[in-house]
Structure formats: C-alpha cells, structure tokens
Amino acid sequence: MDEKKKQASGPVKWILIGISVIFLFVMLVLPLVVVVTQALSKGWQCYVQAVTDEYTLKALKLTIEATAAAVVCNTIFGLCAAWAMTRFHFRGKKLLTTLIDVPVTVSPVIAGLIYILVFGKQSPLYSVLESAGIQIVFAVPGIVLATIFVTFPFVSREIIPVLESIGSDEEEAAALMGAKGWTIFTRVTFPHIKWAFLYGVVLCTARAMGEFGAVSVLSGHLRGKTNTLPLHVEILYNEFQYVPAFAVSSILVILAVILLIARNVLEHKGKGEKGDVR
C-alpha cells in the first residue's frame, strides 16, 4: 500500500518541485544574474567608478545610518513590547497587538504621506519644529522616522511567540530565589529568545536597507543629502545611466545575500539548539 502511495505521489512531487524551481529561477535567480551582468557589462573599472562615486557613497552612508537607527529603536521597542504583551495583563492589550501590525498592512507610500501631513508645512507642529530648528520632511530625520515605521514589527513579532511558548515558570522560580529583574532577563529569559531576537534583528536590517516607498515620499530626492541607495538607483535609472544604476544595485544585492546567509545560519543554530534541548 505504501509503495502504491509513493508511486502515485511521484509525478505530483516532481511537478511541484519543477514549478517551485521555475518560479524561483524566474523571480529570483534570473533578476540577480541580470543585475550582476549589467553592472559589469562595461568592465570592472566602470563598475568601481560607479560604486565609489561621491553620491553613491553618501547614499550608502545614509542607508547605513537610517538602518542602524531603525534597528536600535526597533530592538528596544520589540523587547519591551514582547515582554509587556507576554508577561502582563492590561486593558488595550489587543489594541497594542493590532497597532504593531499596522506597518505590515499600510502601504509605505501612505505612511510617507501621513508623516508629511503630521510634520509638513500644513501641520500645526511645523511652526514649533521650525522654531526649534528641527526639519523632518525632506531631511534626514524624516528618512529615519520612515525607516523605523516600516520595520518596527519585525523584532517583536519574532520574540512574542517564543516568550509565549516558554511561559514564565522559570522566571518566577528565579524571582522566588531572590534574583533581580536584570539577572532574570539575562540569565533566564534571554537564552531562550536569543536566536529569535537575532533573527528579528536580521529581518529588520534587511527591510530597512531596501525601503523605498515611505523614504521616497519624505526624502524630496535631494541628491547627496536625502537619497538612500534605493532612491539613488532610481535616479540613475531615470537618467538612463543604466550601468551605474545596476552597479549600485549590486551593492544592495551583496548586502541582501550577506543577510540571507546570516538569517539561515541563525535559523539553523536556533533549530539545532532546540534539538539539543529535546
């Protein structure tokens, strides 16, 4: 009976595998090959010139700064939110859970428009910010805020299921033995969530580096000032500088591959550690 099932499932298995391979090749592998080949189509010297251009380096610097700010803020928020929702009972808990998912459901372009309405010239806050010498729209702070907004669910959403699954028995036992809050967190809680925590940080980093919609609305496309790498690629492409555009795109591809490898390593180690515990 088992052999008949295997024989019957054989064609289905290979059909599904074939569909998956074709889909991945068309949607993932082929675009990556095109980016690399186009970036190097005019030679290595042209490629180096494009990726070391003044505006490219400034865009890379801003991308790293916005990503670092988003990761730091969302890591702190993610830990606090996950701890609050899994270890305390309070009114509005479901509302908080829903609000955390808002950036996933709202278009990044809409998020950028919302920030313009909140901090732009038509906003009551604009005069207050201007008197304080703070500019958010069409400035670096706006880029950072937009990046934080679109990425803040990633860390908390990875930690919450783990905290819910492990419960609070070990933490309560440590507290009864006289351990303080920070000791409980570092010695008892964090070892259980460290892989989920790092996995969330990697996802947050990847999403922040590739953000385009909200940043595009808030940046004003000021070359050398408010352009991140994705925006710089768009400008080069619109100016028909195709080779430099693909060359700069390859930087994002390289960073994405590095993060993908890091994610797989973390996922593998996390599963391996769970297996050892079992």
Phi, psi and omega in degrees: 000317179295322179294322178296319179297318179296318179295320181291325182277348181304302179301320180297318180300312184289329176295314180295319178297317179298317178298317180296316181295316180298316181298313180296323180293316182288319187271339186237301187293312182300314176300322179295320178296318180298317180301313183293314182294319179291324180296328182257010186295332180254016176101164183293324182296318178295322179296312180298320179298321181290318185279346177254010177299150183303314182289328176295316180295322177293320178295320178296317179299315180294322177299316180294318180297313180295321179294315179299316179298317181295318181295316179297309182297315183286334175292313178297312179298316183299316178296315181295315181294317180297317179296316182297318186280341181255344184243355181225153175247127182204160177290142180087010182296317179293324178296318178298318178299318179294318182295326179298329181275355183303313181300336180284329185264338181268136177298136178303327178296318177297320178299319177297319178296323178298317179294326176294319179293327182281321187244358182283183185296332181279356182272144175299337181283343186298315182295324178294314180294321180295320179294332178272359179076026182250126176240124182254309180287136183060037178211170183300319178304325177295321177299316181294315180299316180297319180293320177297317183299313186284349185244357190289345176283343195294315182290312183297322182291338175276329185275321186306310180300325181291315179297322178293323183286325183278342181070191184239013183299314182294322180294318179295321178295318178296321179294320178295332179275001174100005180288144179274170185303311182294323178294319178299316182294313185284326185264332186250308187281309188299322177303331179282330187252002190298321181287321176296321178298310180294324178297317178296321178296318179296315178298318179298317179297314181298317180293321182293319182294326184264004183297134182232309190301300183295320179295321180298320181292320186273343189283325187078000178053048177272105186298129180085355182235307185237014180267124170274178182301313178301321178291323179295322176298316180300315181297314179299319181292318179294336177270010178064024173266074191293316181296311175300324179297315179289328178296314178293323178299327181296333176298314178296323178296315179298315178297321179295319179295319178299315179293325178296317177297316179298319179297316180295322178297314179297318179296319179294316180295321179297316178293322179296320180293322177295322179294322179295322180295320179295000000 
